Amino acid sequence: MPPRGSTETPRVGVIVVAAGSGSRLGQPEPKAFVDLQGRPILEHALLPVFGLSVAAQVVVVAPVAQLGEARAMALEVAGVAAGYVTVVAGGATRQASVAAGIAVLEPGIRVVLVHDAARAFTPTHLFETVIAAVEASGSGVIPGLPVADTIKRAVDGIAVATVDRSELVAVQTPQGFPRQPLADAYATAIAEHTDDAALYAAAGHPVIVVPGDPLAFKITTPWDLRRAEALASAAPDAAPGSARTGVGMDVHAFDESSELWLGGLHWPGEVGLAGHSDGDALSHAICDALLSAAGLGDLGERFGTADERFANAHGAVFIAETVRLVSEAGYAIGNVAAQVVANRPKLAARRDELQRTLSSLVGAPVSVAATTSDGLGFTGRGEGVAVIATALLRPLPPQVRL
């Protein structure tokens, strides 16, 4: 059965571990609840999870004293997807906390991702990559970055050998696993392990490595927190004039045979839009604006109608891929504004829901306005929808670019 209040049975579970004290951060509250530019670290970590293109049960594992705060935060970030949220108390160790998360997974979950809330800027595309790799391989999957520094083996403070770094990777989260072997490995574990992959491998299961992302760094020390603050404020130290803006536009005609999807939301009872995908003109215009700002071409170039991967795809799929491309190009999204020009649907009743959904997908604030064309043109005649969007990007600091 799907989580209570949801409409789609998820096959993926994402356990977000937020139960640690974070003593090295030197803050009075547990790490995941430390403020980061006006939002707790946990809230930053949850935003990209709800940008996934597939439905997922999201399990937040929090300290007992912060359960209420964690639940309220998770439900706020989830918005209309609140039915997919589960919040559970953590244990005395990280391993015990993950086990508590596994114990509340819904029966239909087949792939489990375990993610540290302290990796607050992990982009949605990394979650997608890990899910796809688990499903394709049936193995455990970990994201890792090549080790850039020369590594020495030291004995009593003396460097005695240089380690071949070509065989080394710096491991990140989310780490992904087939559900049943992971649950069995946790049920039979007799030792504490430094991460889930080590526990899984100790049970005799293979673990493969996929490319990680520099944005998935872990907030552990005060220096890490300051670095995260710089990212959350969209690189304020960048040189004047280095911010980039882009404009996007998309138009789709109404199609009586289709259901309406607009802004990543389904609009029951409304006439749909024609298109190779779901015709979501709002999501498409946002993608066009982001691609324009990053100098990455346009929607037709990146997601052409000849590409069958995007046939009937929802707008959330396009946005997730566009956000990945923008991040890879070295930019953080500041905000997006969109103007819908149409006689229908009426957006006012769902504007807040629309903006929350799109902000979650984009990972930055999205505002949506609506107007009509006073009876002029194809929108005035009720033949379709036009959307114009603008986007603001700022360059990521060099140390976090791909």
VMD Tcl script that draws the C-alpha trace (Angstrom):
set ca {
  {0.00 0.00 0.00}
  {1.18 3.56 -0.63}
  {1.93 5.82 2.36}
  {-1.22 7.28 3.90}
  {-2.62 10.16 1.86}
  {-0.46 9.45 -1.22}
  {-1.63 8.27 -4.62}
  {1.39 6.41 -5.98}
  {3.01 3.33 -4.42}
  {6.74 4.08 -4.13}
  {9.41 1.51 -4.89}
  {12.19 3.71 -3.47}
  {12.84 4.59 0.15}
  {15.19 7.40 1.18}
  {16.38 7.28 4.79}
  {17.71 10.70 5.82}
  {19.84 10.29 8.94}
  {19.59 13.39 11.13}
  {20.02 11.92 14.61}
  {23.67 12.76 15.29}
  {24.82 15.30 17.86}
  {27.45 16.89 15.62}
  {29.78 17.67 18.52}
  {32.61 18.72 16.19}
  {30.44 21.51 14.81}
  {30.50 23.21 18.20}
  {26.81 24.19 18.21}
  {24.35 23.73 21.11}
  {21.72 21.93 19.02}
  {22.09 18.67 17.05}
  {23.85 19.24 13.72}
  {20.85 18.73 11.44}
  {18.94 21.46 13.30}
  {21.65 24.12 13.13}
  {20.60 27.22 11.20}
  {22.10 27.65 7.73}
  {21.11 30.94 6.12}
  {17.66 30.95 7.67}
  {16.90 27.24 7.28}
  {17.99 24.24 9.36}
  {20.55 21.99 7.69}
  {17.94 19.21 7.57}
  {15.58 21.37 5.53}
  {18.31 22.06 2.97}
  {19.00 18.32 2.79}
  {15.34 17.40 2.21}
  {14.69 19.82 -0.65}
  {16.61 17.85 -3.33}
  {15.07 14.57 -2.12}
  {11.61 15.88 -3.01}
  {12.94 16.81 -6.44}
  {13.16 13.13 -7.39}
  {11.34 12.19 -10.59}
  {10.08 8.97 -8.94}
  {7.88 8.71 -5.87}
  {9.81 7.79 -2.72}
  {9.02 7.14 0.91}
  {11.16 9.66 2.79}
  {12.13 8.50 6.28}
  {13.67 11.13 8.54}
  {15.57 9.70 11.51}
  {15.86 12.37 14.23}
  {16.80 12.68 17.91}
  {13.94 11.96 20.30}
  {13.94 15.54 21.58}
  {13.62 16.93 18.04}
  {11.00 14.53 16.65}
  {8.25 17.14 16.58}
  {10.49 19.72 14.97}
  {11.72 17.21 12.39}
  {8.18 16.11 11.54}
  {6.94 19.68 11.07}
  {9.95 20.51 8.92}
  {9.66 17.43 6.74}
  {5.94 17.95 6.17}
  {6.49 21.58 5.25}
  {9.17 20.69 2.68}
  {7.07 17.80 1.33}
  {3.99 19.98 0.76}
  {1.46 17.98 -1.26}
  {3.72 14.91 -0.96}
  {3.32 14.85 2.84}
  {1.81 11.35 2.63}
  {5.23 9.99 1.70}
  {6.92 11.24 4.90}
  {7.77 9.09 7.91}
  {9.66 10.42 10.95}
  {11.22 8.07 13.47}
  {13.49 8.36 16.52}
  {17.15 7.47 16.04}
  {19.33 5.20 18.15}
  {22.51 5.58 20.17}
  {24.70 5.07 17.08}
  {24.38 5.89 13.41}
  {24.02 2.18 12.65}
  {21.13 1.92 15.12}
  {19.52 4.99 13.55}
  {19.67 3.50 10.06}
  {18.21 0.26 11.39}
  {15.31 2.27 12.86}
  {14.73 3.80 9.43}
  {14.78 0.41 7.69}
  {12.22 -0.91 10.18}
  {9.54 1.58 9.07}
  {9.91 1.19 5.30}
  {6.68 0.38 3.47}
  {6.32 -3.21 2.13}
  {6.58 -2.15 -1.53}
  {10.00 -0.51 -1.20}
  {12.60 -2.28 -3.34}
  {15.51 0.19 -3.39}
  {16.79 1.93 -0.26}
  {18.97 5.03 -0.19}
  {20.69 6.06 3.03}
  {21.68 9.71 3.15}
  {23.37 11.92 5.74}
  {21.46 15.13 6.42}
  {24.84 16.79 6.92}
  {25.41 16.53 3.14}
  {22.87 19.29 2.71}
  {23.68 20.35 -0.86}
  {23.67 16.94 -2.52}
  {21.91 17.54 -5.86}
  {18.86 15.57 -6.95}
  {20.68 14.08 -9.92}
  {23.04 12.17 -7.59}
  {20.07 10.47 -5.91}
  {18.73 9.62 -9.38}
  {22.09 8.19 -10.45}
  {22.34 5.94 -7.39}
  {18.75 4.68 -7.77}
  {19.34 3.84 -11.44}
  {22.61 2.04 -10.66}
  {21.03 -0.10 -7.92}
  {18.16 -1.07 -10.22}
  {20.49 -1.87 -13.10}
  {23.10 -3.81 -11.12}
  {21.27 -5.31 -8.16}
  {24.34 -4.35 -6.10}
  {25.08 -1.83 -3.42}
  {26.05 1.55 -4.90}
  {28.14 4.34 -3.44}
  {29.03 7.72 -4.96}
  {32.71 8.59 -4.78}
  {35.12 11.30 -5.87}
  {38.70 10.69 -7.00}
  {41.28 11.57 -4.35}
  {43.24 14.58 -5.57}
  {45.85 14.83 -2.81}
  {48.94 12.66 -2.54}
  {48.29 10.11 0.20}
  {51.04 8.95 2.58}
  {51.06 6.06 5.01}
  {52.54 7.26 8.29}
  {53.93 5.36 11.28}
  {54.61 7.25 14.51}
  {54.42 10.54 12.66}
  {56.87 9.50 9.95}
  {55.79 9.17 6.30}
  {56.89 5.69 5.28}
  {55.15 5.14 1.93}
  {53.08 6.79 -0.76}
  {49.72 5.16 -1.37}
  {48.52 4.72 -4.95}
  {45.66 7.21 -5.06}
  {44.37 5.87 -8.39}
  {42.69 3.11 -6.41}
  {41.12 5.46 -3.85}
  {37.82 7.34 -3.78}
  {36.30 9.70 -1.23}
  {32.91 8.15 -0.45}
  {29.71 10.19 -0.15}
  {25.99 9.64 0.33}
  {23.34 8.75 -0.67}
  {24.39 5.11 -0.67}
  {21.89 2.77 -2.32}
  {21.02 -0.89 -1.87}
  {18.45 -3.53 -2.78}
  {16.03 -3.49 0.14}
  {16.02 -7.12 1.35}
  {19.79 -7.77 1.34}
  {20.31 -4.48 3.20}
  {17.68 -5.34 5.80}
  {19.21 -8.81 6.26}
  {22.71 -7.33 6.60}
  {21.54 -4.96 9.33}
  {19.63 -7.72 11.13}
  {22.73 -9.92 11.33}
  {25.44 -7.27 11.87}
  {27.66 -7.97 14.88}
  {30.09 -5.05 14.54}
  {29.85 -1.29 14.08}
  {30.82 -0.04 10.62}
  {31.77 3.42 9.42}
  {29.16 3.46 6.67}
  {26.33 1.39 5.25}
  {28.40 0.10 2.35}
  {30.96 -1.40 4.75}
  {28.21 -3.21 6.65}
  {26.66 -4.41 3.39}
  {30.02 -5.63 2.05}
  {30.77 -7.39 5.35}
  {27.63 -9.46 4.75}
  {29.17 -10.66 1.48}
  {27.42 -8.37 -0.99}
  {29.12 -6.44 -3.83}
  {29.31 -2.65 -3.80}
  {29.99 -0.60 -6.94}
  {31.12 3.02 -7.22}
  {29.47 5.73 -9.33}
  {30.78 9.28 -9.80}
  {30.02 11.53 -6.85}
  {29.42 15.26 -6.76}
  {31.52 17.97 -5.06}
  {28.31 19.55 -3.75}
  {27.69 16.44 -1.63}
  {30.33 17.48 0.91}
  {29.64 16.82 4.58}
  {29.15 19.63 7.10}
  {31.27 18.48 10.04}
  {33.37 21.39 11.31}
  {32.77 25.14 11.72}
  {34.78 25.64 8.52}
  {32.40 23.33 6.64}
  {29.46 25.29 8.01}
  {30.94 28.57 6.81}
  {31.53 27.07 3.37}
  {27.91 25.93 3.33}
  {26.75 29.44 4.29}
  {28.63 30.81 1.30}
  {26.87 28.34 -1.00}
  {23.45 28.96 0.53}
  {23.79 32.67 -0.10}
  {24.53 31.94 -3.80}
  {28.19 32.89 -3.76}
  {27.87 36.51 -2.57}
  {31.63 37.03 -2.88}
  {31.55 36.55 -6.64}
  {32.72 39.50 -8.67}
  {30.11 42.16 -9.53}
  {28.33 41.39 -12.77}
  {29.11 37.67 -12.60}
  {25.49 36.71 -11.99}
  {23.71 35.48 -15.12}
  {20.08 35.80 -16.14}
  {18.11 33.87 -18.73}
  {14.70 34.07 -20.37}
  {12.62 31.11 -21.50}
  {9.28 30.78 -23.23}
  {7.05 27.85 -24.10}
  {3.69 27.53 -25.82}
  {1.33 24.55 -26.02}
  {-2.11 24.18 -27.55}
  {-4.96 22.62 -25.62}
  {-5.70 18.96 -26.39}
  {-9.11 17.62 -25.37}
  {-7.76 14.06 -25.28}
  {-5.07 14.80 -22.68}
  {-5.03 15.39 -18.93}
  {-3.52 18.68 -17.80}
  {-0.10 18.75 -16.17}
  {1.22 22.21 -15.37}
  {4.08 23.19 -13.08}
  {4.67 19.56 -12.13}
  {1.09 19.23 -10.84}
  {-1.87 17.28 -12.15}
  {-5.02 19.37 -12.71}
  {-8.00 16.98 -12.59}
  {-10.93 17.95 -14.79}
  {-8.93 20.45 -16.85}
  {-8.20 20.10 -20.58}
  {-4.62 18.98 -21.19}
  {-1.89 20.37 -23.42}
  {-0.57 18.81 -26.61}
  {3.08 17.85 -26.84}
  {5.74 15.16 -27.23}
  {5.90 15.00 -23.44}
  {3.08 15.96 -21.06}
  {2.91 19.48 -22.55}
  {3.81 21.14 -19.23}
  {4.51 24.61 -20.64}
  {5.35 26.07 -17.22}
  {8.03 23.49 -16.40}
  {9.40 23.73 -19.94}
  {9.68 27.54 -19.82}
  {11.54 27.29 -16.51}
  {13.98 24.80 -18.05}
  {14.47 27.10 -21.05}
  {15.25 30.05 -18.76}
  {17.77 28.04 -16.72}
  {19.49 26.68 -19.83}
  {19.59 30.18 -21.31}
  {21.17 31.67 -18.18}
  {23.83 28.95 -18.09}
  {24.59 29.27 -21.81}
  {23.53 25.68 -22.42}
  {21.27 26.14 -25.43}
  {17.52 25.67 -25.26}
  {14.86 23.08 -24.53}
  {14.63 21.82 -28.11}
  {18.37 21.29 -28.31}
  {18.60 19.42 -25.00}
  {15.27 17.53 -25.05}
  {14.30 17.27 -28.72}
  {11.17 15.48 -29.86}
  {13.36 12.89 -31.60}
  {14.57 11.67 -28.19}
  {12.14 8.93 -27.15}
  {13.43 9.04 -23.56}
  {11.27 12.09 -23.03}
  {8.12 10.89 -24.75}
  {5.22 11.49 -22.30}
  {7.71 12.53 -19.60}
  {6.44 14.84 -16.87}
  {7.85 18.31 -16.32}
  {9.65 17.18 -13.14}
  {11.89 14.95 -15.29}
  {12.92 17.90 -17.47}
  {13.57 20.13 -14.46}
  {15.69 17.51 -12.66}
  {17.88 17.03 -15.73}
  {18.16 20.78 -16.32}
  {19.17 21.43 -12.69}
  {21.86 18.76 -13.09}
  {23.18 20.39 -16.25}
  {23.24 23.83 -14.62}
  {25.12 22.47 -11.60}
  {27.63 20.69 -13.81}
  {28.18 23.96 -15.67}
  {29.25 25.56 -12.39}
  {26.17 27.57 -11.40}
  {23.86 27.80 -8.39}
  {20.25 28.78 -9.01}
  {19.26 32.00 -7.26}
  {15.56 32.16 -8.16}
  {13.08 31.71 -11.00}
  {10.02 33.81 -11.87}
  {7.35 32.67 -14.32}
  {4.35 34.39 -15.91}
  {1.53 32.17 -17.22}
  {-0.63 33.73 -19.96}
  {-3.90 31.80 -20.35}
  {-7.63 31.89 -19.76}
  {-7.45 28.56 -17.94}
  {-6.71 26.89 -15.61}
  {-7.25 29.38 -12.80}
  {-4.03 29.32 -10.80}
  {-5.01 31.34 -7.73}
  {-6.40 28.44 -5.67}
  {-3.26 26.34 -6.17}
  {-0.61 29.04 -6.46}
  {1.05 28.26 -3.11}
  {1.09 24.54 -3.90}
  {2.46 25.27 -7.36}
  {5.26 27.48 -6.04}
  {6.20 24.97 -3.31}
  {6.36 22.12 -5.81}
  {8.45 24.02 -8.33}
  {10.76 25.44 -5.64}
  {11.38 21.90 -4.41}
  {12.12 20.65 -7.92}
  {14.43 23.56 -8.77}
  {16.08 23.74 -5.34}
  {15.56 27.52 -5.22}
  {12.63 29.93 -4.85}
  {10.17 29.90 -7.76}
  {7.39 32.49 -8.04}
  {4.46 32.09 -10.43}
  {2.16 34.85 -11.68}
  {-0.77 34.58 -14.07}
  {-2.59 36.87 -16.45}
  {-4.86 36.77 -19.48}
  {-4.38 38.54 -22.79}
  {-7.75 40.33 -22.66}
  {-9.19 38.24 -25.48}
  {-6.31 38.90 -27.83}
  {-4.38 36.20 -29.71}
  {-4.48 32.44 -29.32}
  {-4.42 32.60 -25.51}
  {-7.27 35.10 -25.53}
  {-9.28 32.78 -27.76}
  {-8.64 29.93 -25.33}
  {-6.58 27.88 -27.76}
  {-3.59 27.27 -25.50}
  {-1.14 28.40 -22.83}
  {1.97 30.56 -23.07}
  {4.56 30.90 -20.32}
  {7.50 33.28 -19.99}
  {10.14 32.58 -17.32}
  {13.28 34.29 -16.09}
  {16.08 32.73 -14.06}
  {18.99 34.08 -12.03}
  {22.18 32.02 -11.67}
  {25.36 32.72 -9.72}
  {28.69 30.98 -10.24}
  {29.58 28.32 -7.71}
  {32.88 28.80 -5.89}
  {35.64 26.95 -7.83}
  {36.14 24.35 -5.11}
  {32.62 22.96 -5.52}
  {32.37 22.94 -9.31}
  {32.36 19.68 -11.22}
}
mol new
graphics top color blue
foreach p $ca { graphics top sphere $p radius 0.5 }
foreach p [lrange $ca 0 end-1] q [lrange $ca 1 end] { graphics top cylinder $p $q radius 0.2 }
display resetview
